[in-house]
Amino acid sequence: KCKTQTNDKSRVGAYIRDIHQLLIRTKRYYFEHIPREANNLAHMLAKEALKKNEEVYLIGRVSKYAELLKEEEQMGEQRR
C-alpha cells in the first residue's frame, strides 16, 4: 500500500498518508515485505491490540503481553 499513491480508505489509511508525507522529505527509501512467520511477535502484538481495541505505543519498552510471549517461547525451547 505504501508503494502506490492512491488514497487508501482502509483502517491503516492514515498511517499510509503519514508515510507518504515522510517520503516526500526522504531521498532514499525502499519497502520490503516481511512474511508474518519472520515477524511473529509483531503480528501477535498487533492481533492482541486489535482484540482489546486499544492503542499501544512501545517507546523505550515492550508490553507485558510481549514479555509473556517471550517467556512462553523460551519455555518451549527449553522443552525441546
TANORGI-V36722 format. One record per residue. N is the residue number from 1. D_LAST is the distance of its C-alpha to the last C-alpha in whole Angstrom. Layout:
n->{N & N}
d_last->{D_LAST & D_LAST}
This chain:
n->{1 & 2 & 3 & 4 & 5 & 6 & 7 & 8 & 9 & 10 & 11 & 12 & 13 & 14 & 15 & 16 & 17 & 18 & 19 & 20 & 21 & 22 & 23 & 24 & 25 & 26 & 27 & 28 & 29 & 30 & 31 & 32 & 33 & 34 & 35 & 36 & 37 & 38 & 39 & 40 & 41 & 42 & 43 & 44 & 45 & 46 & 47 & 48 & 49 & 50 & 51 & 52 & 53 & 54 & 55 & 56 & 57 & 58 & 59 & 60 & 61 & 62 & 63 & 64 & 65 & 66 & 67 & 68 & 69 & 70 & 71 & 72 & 73 & 74 & 75 & 76 & 77 & 78 & 79 & 80}
d_last->{40 & 40 & 42 & 44 & 47 & 48 & 48 & 45 & 45 & 42 & 40 & 39 & 42 & 43 & 40 & 41 & 45 & 44 & 42 & 45 & 47 & 45 & 45 & 49 & 49 & 46 & 47 & 44 & 41 & 38 & 36 & 33 & 31 & 27 & 25 & 23 & 20 & 20 & 22 & 20 & 20 & 24 & 24 & 22 & 25 & 28 & 27 & 27 & 30 & 32 & 31 & 32 & 35 & 35 & 35 & 33 & 34 & 31 & 33 & 32 & 29 & 26 & 27 & 25 & 23 & 22 & 21 & 19 & 17 & 16 & 15 & 13 & 11 & 10 & 9 & 7 & 5 & 6 & 4 & 0}
